[in-house]
Amino acid sequence: MQIAPSMLAADFARLADEADAVAGAADWLHVDVMDGHFVPNLTVGLPVVESLLKHTSLPLDCHLMIEAPDRWAPGYAEAGAGSVTIHLEAAQAPIRTLRNIRAAGARAGLALNPATPVEASAELLHEVDMLLLMTVEPGFGGQPFLDGVLPKLRRARDLVKGRDLAVWLQVDGGVGEENIARCAEAGANVFVAGSAVYAADDPARAVQRLREQAQRAADEG
């Protein structure tokens, strides 16, 4: 079970300090890159990612919610991101882009919006290291978790197992103590948590609690 605190819920004026707050507890730092076009919000871009990489030992999990990811995604991998995820809905040449991400030294991720069927990713799974299922409509933090994505997550788990692939299943959006166990039971093993971590008095302890709940649910399942 891996926990990736979302910097979208952190204080953007103190990103290095916010990264330090979960160092030693988190597995990744999840960075949402939004361009105001693919999603109706504007966050950070490559210069901020490059700066953050200088101030944290945690690997960065860059989630590109942007138009033209085929053009921009390899640059994040080349900069040193540990994982770079593109959206199936935005990519024009997903196979080439996923291969370019891997060639640049990062794990390649493919994200699906809530309304996109998981079956649409079936023929691309051998090109990816992680499949990200959005559990909110992408664009803004703090949205309520969409329970309707859980059956889709189970289908994704079965699809990956049926093809004997070592693909991580990540969930992103509204993940917290009230639903992380259900996500783990459905097959997720990488969890993006924003407000559940950074709105807590002790972000590192919040990460630990989330991991414990996910692991318990996976063990019992």
Secondary structure, 3 states (H helix, E strand, C coil): CEEEEEHHHCCHHHHHHHHHCCCCCCCCEEEEEEECCCCCCECCCHHHHHHHHCCCCCCEEEEEECCCHHHHHHHHHHHCCCEEEEECCCCCCHHHHHHHHHHCCCEEEEEECCCCCHHHHHHHHHHCCEEEEECCCCCCCCCCCCHHHHHHHHHHHHHHHHCCCCCEEEEECCCCCCCHHHHHHHCCCEEEECHHHHCCCCHHHHHHHHHHHHHHHHHHC
